Amino acid sequence: MVSKDGKVEFSTKFFYGIGSVAYGVKNNGFDYFLFFFYAQVVGLPVQYVSVGILIVFICDAISDPLVGHISDNWHSRLGRRHPFMYAAAVPVAFSYFLLWNPPQGLGHGTLLAYFIVLAVCVRTFITFYEIPSSSLVSELTDDYDQRTSILSFRYFFGWTGGLAIAVLAYTVFFVPTDEYPIGQFNLDGYYVYGIVAAIIMFVTIMTSAIGTHRHIPNLRKPPPKRPFNFKQTAGEVVETLSNRNIRILFLSAVVMYIGAGVTTNLNLYFNTFFWGFTALQIGIITIGNFASAGLALGLAPYLTRRRDKRSVAIGTWIFAIIFLPVPILLRLVGFFPENGSPFLLPIMMIHSIIDVGVIIMASILVASMVADVVEESERATGRRSEGLFFAVRSFAYKVVHGLGAVGAAMIIGIIGLETGATPEEVSPETVRNLGIVFVPVWLGFYLTAIYILSYYSITRKSHGENVNELSSRPQPTLNKD
């Protein structure tokens, strides 16, 4: 918890952060592997996969505000958050394993149904962990800078967890064989990936829940129990979400996550077809992103020591969106190493380290901005709604990230890349068109999101005023149950 000098102890940051490894593993799999796996490896038509992902995200999104609101008001001896964290561990791990191991011989319709059901299970169960767990940041401290520091640990572990399983996949699981000369098409590798990923998710969720368990008596107390009244509850949720700054963060996230969905679903396509990398080479690039996570862990708290989070977040996003497409644009104009060049891999590795590091840092700052809305809203409504606010951001991701999959499928359809095609079967013109179509679409989404984010108005000064005003109010702060 917060010590006398305002610092949050390292062990608290560590255990709060390590649970996001499970979320990082899930995100990495859904964002980078799932579309490619079901379309190019299993053989489900790309249109089926994109629509399936959209359905999954929409179904899953319903659980976010529900879990957020329920956990904000939950009464138990384990507090508001931990019952959900403990309950999620086994079902999320088991369903994630099954997702990557569909039965063989299924028709397209049956396979699509299997895919949707298992994917919805995974995402719903992880919601029961992630929303209550991430909400703890606003309960562990109300300090403007410490929240950024704590969230830096969460994003560090989330990204390193996702990166670790990705490196294992590319370098150990997706190995070339006589049957699968290109490793990322190795069906057996995904079976092993599912087992290892499921174990990691279970262990890290339980580690985080147990590690933060000792803080339960000092966390925020839920409001008094009362008979459920749908109209009253709905009215309170609407009042809470009418906060101007949370609406700005929500709208910005909606636009940004569509662009992110296009990017992540096409990432393996770019690495495989545009850059011609093998699974091992992709793994080497991914290893470099561990440095990205470390870079963000140190820089995010440092850059906001004397600056407002909004200005730093906008600056880092602008740098990221300009920097990311540079190699693609240089390749399109013929001023970049050709595929197979010994210079291509190290250049792309350095580019990835910088770009991913900046993106992680910007994401940390935006999450910290969400945490700061809690006190502003409590000052206006009298209610603490950490779970609901973090659910709003997750809700935006899930509702529209599926649209990113649809956008990726549309781009693949426009350029004429066929389902199941391998690199040697795709024409150079098709590969070139992948870059030509992608860049302007991606830039359009991210520039719009940054413009919306610029209207966020909570500053270091206004946050301090909110905290000071709330501290003068008589209210219960400890959960003694």
MOSULMO-V129743 format. One record per residue. N is the residue number from 0. SS is DSSP state (hx for helix, st for strand, lp for the rest). PHI is phi in degrees with one decimal (999 if undefined). Layout:
n:N ss:SS phi:PHI
n:N ss:SS phi:PHI
This chain:
n:0 ss:lp phi:999
n:1 ss:st phi:-74.5
n:2 ss:lp phi:-87.2
n:3 ss:lp phi:-63.0
n:4 ss:lp phi:-89.0
n:5 ss:lp phi:88.9
n:6 ss:lp phi:-86.5
n:7 ss:st phi:-100.0
n:8 ss:lp phi:-64.1
n:9 ss:hx phi:-60.1
n:10 ss:hx phi:-61.7
n:11 ss:hx phi:-65.7
n:12 ss:hx phi:-62.5
n:13 ss:hx phi:-63.7
n:14 ss:hx phi:-70.6
n:15 ss:hx phi:-63.2
n:16 ss:hx phi:-76.5
n:17 ss:hx phi:-65.6
n:18 ss:lp phi:-64.4
n:19 ss:hx phi:-73.0
n:20 ss:hx phi:-56.6
n:21 ss:hx phi:-60.8
n:22 ss:hx phi:-66.3
n:23 ss:hx phi:-65.7
n:24 ss:hx phi:-62.3
n:25 ss:hx phi:-62.8
n:26 ss:hx phi:-61.8
n:27 ss:hx phi:-61.5
n:28 ss:hx phi:-65.4
n:29 ss:hx phi:-68.6
n:30 ss:hx phi:-78.3
n:31 ss:hx phi:-111.3
n:32 ss:hx phi:-106.5
n:33 ss:hx phi:-60.5
n:34 ss:hx phi:-59.1
n:35 ss:hx phi:-64.2
n:36 ss:hx phi:-61.5
n:37 ss:hx phi:-74.3
n:38 ss:hx phi:-86.2
n:39 ss:hx phi:-96.2
n:40 ss:hx phi:-97.6
n:41 ss:lp phi:-77.6
n:42 ss:lp phi:97.8
n:43 ss:lp phi:-74.9
n:44 ss:lp phi:-50.7
n:45 ss:hx phi:-59.3
n:46 ss:hx phi:-66.0
n:47 ss:hx phi:-62.4
n:48 ss:hx phi:-63.0
n:49 ss:hx phi:-64.0
n:50 ss:hx phi:-66.2
n:51 ss:hx phi:-60.5
n:52 ss:hx phi:-63.2
n:53 ss:hx phi:-61.8
n:54 ss:hx phi:-62.0
n:55 ss:hx phi:-59.9
n:56 ss:hx phi:-67.0
n:57 ss:hx phi:-67.2
n:58 ss:hx phi:-61.3
n:59 ss:hx phi:-66.4
n:60 ss:hx phi:-61.2
n:61 ss:hx phi:-61.3
n:62 ss:hx phi:-73.8
n:63 ss:hx phi:-62.3
n:64 ss:hx phi:-63.7
n:65 ss:hx phi:-65.1
n:66 ss:hx phi:-65.2
n:67 ss:hx phi:-60.5
n:68 ss:hx phi:-68.7
n:69 ss:hx phi:-63.5
n:70 ss:hx phi:-69.1
n:71 ss:hx phi:-62.4
n:72 ss:lp phi:-115.0
n:73 ss:lp phi:-78.7
n:74 ss:lp phi:-111.6
n:75 ss:lp phi:-167.2
n:76 ss:lp phi:-68.9
n:77 ss:lp phi:-94.9
n:78 ss:lp phi:82.2
n:79 ss:lp phi:-86.6
n:80 ss:lp phi:-102.9
n:81 ss:hx phi:-66.0
n:82 ss:hx phi:-56.5
n:83 ss:hx phi:-72.1
n:84 ss:hx phi:-63.3
n:85 ss:hx phi:-66.4
n:86 ss:hx phi:-67.9
n:87 ss:hx phi:-80.9
n:88 ss:hx phi:-56.8
n:89 ss:hx phi:-69.2
n:90 ss:hx phi:-63.5
n:91 ss:hx phi:-69.9
n:92 ss:hx phi:-66.9
n:93 ss:hx phi:-66.2
n:94 ss:hx phi:-68.3
n:95 ss:hx phi:-67.0
n:96 ss:hx phi:-60.7
n:97 ss:hx phi:-64.6
n:98 ss:hx phi:-59.0
n:99 ss:lp phi:-92.9
n:100 ss:lp phi:-135.1
n:101 ss:lp phi:-68.2
n:102 ss:lp phi:-59.7
n:103 ss:lp phi:-79.1
n:104 ss:lp phi:84.2
n:105 ss:lp phi:-77.2
n:106 ss:lp phi:-70.3
n:107 ss:hx phi:-58.8
n:108 ss:hx phi:-65.2
n:109 ss:hx phi:-66.4
n:110 ss:hx phi:-64.2
n:111 ss:hx phi:-62.7
n:112 ss:hx phi:-62.4
n:113 ss:hx phi:-58.5
n:114 ss:hx phi:-58.7
n:115 ss:hx phi:-65.1
n:116 ss:hx phi:-61.9
n:117 ss:hx phi:-68.3
n:118 ss:hx phi:-65.6
n:119 ss:hx phi:-64.5
n:120 ss:hx phi:-59.6
n:121 ss:hx phi:-57.5
n:122 ss:hx phi:-71.2
n:123 ss:hx phi:-70.4
n:124 ss:hx phi:-64.8
n:125 ss:hx phi:-68.4
n:126 ss:hx phi:-62.1
n:127 ss:hx phi:-64.7
n:128 ss:hx phi:-92.8
n:129 ss:hx phi:-66.8
n:130 ss:hx phi:-64.3
n:131 ss:hx phi:-61.7
n:132 ss:hx phi:-65.9
n:133 ss:hx phi:-64.9
n:134 ss:hx phi:-65.9
n:135 ss:lp phi:-61.8
n:136 ss:hx phi:-59.2
n:137 ss:hx phi:-76.9
n:138 ss:hx phi:-94.1
n:139 ss:hx phi:-73.8
n:140 ss:lp phi:-162.6
n:141 ss:lp phi:-108.2
n:142 ss:lp phi:-73.0
n:143 ss:hx phi:-57.4
n:144 ss:hx phi:-85.8
n:145 ss:hx phi:-64.5
n:146 ss:hx phi:-62.7
n:147 ss:hx phi:-64.2
n:148 ss:hx phi:-63.8
n:149 ss:hx phi:-62.2
n:150 ss:hx phi:-67.8
n:151 ss:hx phi:-61.9
n:152 ss:hx phi:-65.3
n:153 ss:hx phi:-62.9
n:154 ss:hx phi:-71.5
n:155 ss:hx phi:-59.7
n:156 ss:hx phi:-69.0
n:157 ss:hx phi:-60.6
n:158 ss:hx phi:-71.9
n:159 ss:hx phi:-67.0
n:160 ss:hx phi:-63.9
n:161 ss:hx phi:-63.3
n:162 ss:hx phi:-67.0
n:163 ss:hx phi:-61.4
n:164 ss:hx phi:-69.7
n:165 ss:hx phi:-67.6
n:166 ss:hx phi:-62.1
n:167 ss:hx phi:-60.0
n:168 ss:hx phi:-62.8
n:169 ss:hx phi:-71.0
n:170 ss:hx phi:-101.0
n:171 ss:hx phi:-119.2
n:172 ss:hx phi:-84.1
n:173 ss:lp phi:-89.4
n:174 ss:lp phi:-87.9
n:175 ss:lp phi:-66.8
n:176 ss:lp phi:-135.7
n:177 ss:lp phi:-61.1
n:178 ss:lp phi:-76.2
n:179 ss:lp phi:-125.7
n:180 ss:lp phi:-61.0
n:181 ss:lp phi:-104.1
n:182 ss:hx phi:-56.2
n:183 ss:hx phi:-71.6
n:184 ss:hx phi:-100.9
n:185 ss:lp phi:-76.3
n:186 ss:hx phi:-61.8
n:187 ss:hx phi:-64.0
n:188 ss:hx phi:-63.1
n:189 ss:hx phi:-71.2
n:190 ss:hx phi:-63.4
n:191 ss:hx phi:-65.2
n:192 ss:hx phi:-55.5
n:193 ss:hx phi:-61.1
n:194 ss:hx phi:-65.1
n:195 ss:hx phi:-63.9
n:196 ss:hx phi:-61.5
n:197 ss:hx phi:-62.8
n:198 ss:hx phi:-64.1
n:199 ss:hx phi:-61.3
n:200 ss:hx phi:-61.8
n:201 ss:hx phi:-62.0
n:202 ss:hx phi:-63.9
n:203 ss:hx phi:-73.3
n:204 ss:hx phi:-62.5
n:205 ss:hx phi:-66.6
n:206 ss:hx phi:-61.5
n:207 ss:hx phi:-67.2
n:208 ss:hx phi:-62.7
n:209 ss:hx phi:-68.9
n:210 ss:hx phi:-67.7
n:211 ss:lp phi:-98.6
n:212 ss:hx phi:-58.7
n:213 ss:hx phi:-64.3
n:214 ss:hx phi:-87.5
n:215 ss:hx phi:-52.7
n:216 ss:hx phi:-62.8
n:217 ss:hx phi:-103.1
n:218 ss:lp phi:-84.4
n:219 ss:lp phi:-62.8
n:220 ss:lp phi:-86.4
n:221 ss:lp phi:-70.2
n:222 ss:lp phi:-64.3
n:223 ss:lp phi:-56.1
n:224 ss:lp phi:-64.3
n:225 ss:lp phi:-154.9
n:226 ss:lp phi:-59.7
n:227 ss:lp phi:-68.9
n:228 ss:lp phi:-130.3
n:229 ss:hx phi:-58.4
n:230 ss:hx phi:-62.7
n:231 ss:hx phi:-67.4
n:232 ss:hx phi:-62.3
n:233 ss:hx phi:-60.7
n:234 ss:hx phi:-63.9
n:235 ss:hx phi:-66.3
n:236 ss:hx phi:-62.9
n:237 ss:hx phi:-63.0
n:238 ss:hx phi:-62.3
n:239 ss:hx phi:-62.8
n:240 ss:hx phi:-79.6
n:241 ss:lp phi:-80.1
n:242 ss:lp phi:-54.9
n:243 ss:hx phi:-60.5
n:244 ss:hx phi:-69.8
n:245 ss:hx phi:-71.1
n:246 ss:hx phi:-67.7
n:247 ss:hx phi:-65.0
n:248 ss:hx phi:-63.5
n:249 ss:hx phi:-65.9
n:250 ss:hx phi:-63.9
n:251 ss:hx phi:-61.7
n:252 ss:hx phi:-65.3
n:253 ss:hx phi:-56.4
n:254 ss:hx phi:-68.1
n:255 ss:hx phi:-65.8
n:256 ss:hx phi:-72.4
n:257 ss:hx phi:-65.0
n:258 ss:hx phi:-60.7
n:259 ss:hx phi:-64.7
n:260 ss:hx phi:-63.8
n:261 ss:hx phi:-62.4
n:262 ss:hx phi:-63.9
n:263 ss:hx phi:-68.5
n:264 ss:hx phi:-70.0
n:265 ss:hx phi:-97.3
n:266 ss:hx phi:-57.6
n:267 ss:hx phi:-69.7
n:268 ss:hx phi:-65.2
n:269 ss:hx phi:-63.2
n:270 ss:hx phi:-63.9
n:271 ss:hx phi:-82.8
n:272 ss:hx phi:-97.4
n:273 ss:hx phi:-77.1
n:274 ss:lp phi:-98.7
n:275 ss:lp phi:68.4
n:276 ss:lp phi:-82.4
n:277 ss:lp phi:-81.9
n:278 ss:hx phi:-60.1
n:279 ss:hx phi:-64.0
n:280 ss:hx phi:-65.0
n:281 ss:hx phi:-63.0
n:282 ss:hx phi:-63.3
n:283 ss:hx phi:-64.1
n:284 ss:hx phi:-61.4
n:285 ss:hx phi:-63.8
n:286 ss:hx phi:-57.3
n:287 ss:hx phi:-61.3
n:288 ss:hx phi:-72.3
n:289 ss:hx phi:-61.7
n:290 ss:hx phi:-64.8
n:291 ss:hx phi:-61.0
n:292 ss:hx phi:-63.7
n:293 ss:hx phi:-65.6
n:294 ss:hx phi:-60.1
n:295 ss:hx phi:-67.7
n:296 ss:hx phi:-57.0
n:297 ss:hx phi:-85.5
n:298 ss:hx phi:-78.1
n:299 ss:hx phi:-57.9
n:300 ss:hx phi:-66.8
n:301 ss:hx phi:-65.9
n:302 ss:hx phi:-69.7
n:303 ss:lp phi:-103.6
n:304 ss:lp phi:-61.6
n:305 ss:lp phi:-123.6
n:306 ss:lp phi:-123.2
n:307 ss:lp phi:-75.7
n:308 ss:hx phi:-62.9
n:309 ss:hx phi:-59.2
n:310 ss:hx phi:-65.3
n:311 ss:hx phi:-68.9
n:312 ss:hx phi:-62.2
n:313 ss:hx phi:-64.1
n:314 ss:hx phi:-62.3
n:315 ss:hx phi:-70.1
n:316 ss:hx phi:-64.1
n:317 ss:hx phi:-61.4
n:318 ss:hx phi:-60.1
n:319 ss:hx phi:-62.5
n:320 ss:hx phi:-73.8
n:321 ss:hx phi:-78.6
n:322 ss:hx phi:-76.2
n:323 ss:hx phi:-58.5
n:324 ss:lp phi:-82.1
n:325 ss:hx phi:-56.6
n:326 ss:hx phi:-60.6
n:327 ss:hx phi:-64.4
n:328 ss:hx phi:-64.8
n:329 ss:hx phi:-65.4
n:330 ss:hx phi:-65.0
n:331 ss:hx phi:-64.9
n:332 ss:lp phi:-95.5
n:333 ss:lp phi:80.1
n:334 ss:lp phi:-121.8
n:335 ss:lp phi:-158.4
n:336 ss:lp phi:-55.0
n:337 ss:lp phi:-73.9
n:338 ss:lp phi:-59.4
n:339 ss:lp phi:94.7
n:340 ss:lp phi:-66.4
n:341 ss:hx phi:-67.0
n:342 ss:hx phi:-87.3
n:343 ss:hx phi:-64.2
n:344 ss:hx phi:-61.5
n:345 ss:hx phi:-64.1
n:346 ss:hx phi:-63.8
n:347 ss:hx phi:-68.8
n:348 ss:hx phi:-68.2
n:349 ss:hx phi:-64.3
n:350 ss:hx phi:-59.8
n:351 ss:hx phi:-66.6
n:352 ss:hx phi:-58.9
n:353 ss:hx phi:-68.3
n:354 ss:hx phi:-66.0
n:355 ss:hx phi:-65.6
n:356 ss:hx phi:-59.9
n:357 ss:hx phi:-68.9
n:358 ss:hx phi:-64.1
n:359 ss:hx phi:-61.2
n:360 ss:hx phi:-61.2
n:361 ss:hx phi:-63.4
n:362 ss:hx phi:-65.2
n:363 ss:hx phi:-59.3
n:364 ss:hx phi:-66.3
n:365 ss:hx phi:-65.7
n:366 ss:hx phi:-63.0
n:367 ss:hx phi:-67.2
n:368 ss:hx phi:-65.6
n:369 ss:hx phi:-62.1
n:370 ss:hx phi:-60.1
n:371 ss:hx phi:-73.0
n:372 ss:hx phi:-72.5
n:373 ss:hx phi:-55.8
n:374 ss:hx phi:-69.1
n:375 ss:hx phi:-61.3
n:376 ss:hx phi:-69.0
n:377 ss:hx phi:-62.4
n:378 ss:hx phi:-62.8
n:379 ss:hx phi:-88.1
n:380 ss:hx phi:-109.8
n:381 ss:lp phi:82.3
n:382 ss:lp phi:-121.2
n:383 ss:lp phi:-89.1
n:384 ss:lp phi:-133.2
n:385 ss:hx phi:-56.7
n:386 ss:hx phi:-61.3
n:387 ss:hx phi:-66.1
n:388 ss:hx phi:-68.0
n:389 ss:hx phi:-69.9
n:390 ss:hx phi:-68.0
n:391 ss:hx phi:-61.2
n:392 ss:hx phi:-66.3
n:393 ss:hx phi:-66.2
n:394 ss:hx phi:-59.1
n:395 ss:hx phi:-60.2
n:396 ss:hx phi:-60.0
n:397 ss:hx phi:-74.8
n:398 ss:hx phi:-65.9
n:399 ss:hx phi:-103.8
n:400 ss:hx phi:-62.5
n:401 ss:hx phi:-63.3
n:402 ss:hx phi:-64.1
n:403 ss:hx phi:-63.3
n:404 ss:hx phi:-64.9
n:405 ss:hx phi:-64.0
n:406 ss:hx phi:-61.6
n:407 ss:hx phi:-62.8
n:408 ss:hx phi:-63.6
n:409 ss:hx phi:-63.9
n:410 ss:hx phi:-63.9
n:411 ss:hx phi:-61.7
n:412 ss:hx phi:-67.7
n:413 ss:hx phi:-61.9
n:414 ss:hx phi:-84.5
n:415 ss:lp phi:81.6
n:416 ss:lp phi:-84.0
n:417 ss:lp phi:-81.4
n:418 ss:lp phi:-60.2
n:419 ss:lp phi:81.6
n:420 ss:lp phi:-70.9
n:421 ss:lp phi:-100.6
n:422 ss:hx phi:-52.9
n:423 ss:hx phi:-70.8
n:424 ss:hx phi:-95.1
n:425 ss:lp phi:-106.5
n:426 ss:lp phi:-73.2
n:427 ss:hx phi:-57.8
n:428 ss:hx phi:-64.2
n:429 ss:hx phi:-62.9
n:430 ss:hx phi:-63.6
n:431 ss:hx phi:-62.9
n:432 ss:hx phi:-65.7
n:433 ss:hx phi:-58.1
n:434 ss:hx phi:-71.3
n:435 ss:hx phi:-62.5
n:436 ss:hx phi:-78.6
n:437 ss:hx phi:-67.5
n:438 ss:hx phi:-56.8
n:439 ss:hx phi:-65.0
n:440 ss:hx phi:-62.9
n:441 ss:hx phi:-64.9
n:442 ss:hx phi:-61.2
n:443 ss:hx phi:-60.0
n:444 ss:hx phi:-65.7
n:445 ss:hx phi:-71.6
n:446 ss:hx phi:-65.4
n:447 ss:hx phi:-64.1
n:448 ss:hx phi:-63.2
n:449 ss:hx phi:-65.4
n:450 ss:hx phi:-59.6
n:451 ss:hx phi:-64.2
n:452 ss:hx phi:-61.7
n:453 ss:lp phi:-63.4
n:454 ss:lp phi:-88.8
n:455 ss:lp phi:-62.2
n:456 ss:lp phi:-119.6
n:457 ss:lp phi:-75.2
n:458 ss:lp phi:-113.9
n:459 ss:hx phi:-56.9
n:460 ss:hx phi:-67.1
n:461 ss:hx phi:-67.6
n:462 ss:hx phi:-64.2
n:463 ss:hx phi:-60.6
n:464 ss:hx phi:-64.6
n:465 ss:hx phi:-63.7
n:466 ss:hx phi:-64.1
n:467 ss:hx phi:-64.6
n:468 ss:hx phi:-65.6
n:469 ss:hx phi:-68.0
n:470 ss:hx phi:-67.0
n:471 ss:lp phi:-85.0
n:472 ss:lp phi:-86.5
n:473 ss:lp phi:-73.1
n:474 ss:lp phi:-158.3
n:475 ss:lp phi:-72.1
n:476 ss:lp phi:-123.8
n:477 ss:lp phi:-113.6
n:478 ss:lp phi:-94.1
n:479 ss:lp phi:-93.0
n:480 ss:lp phi:-61.7
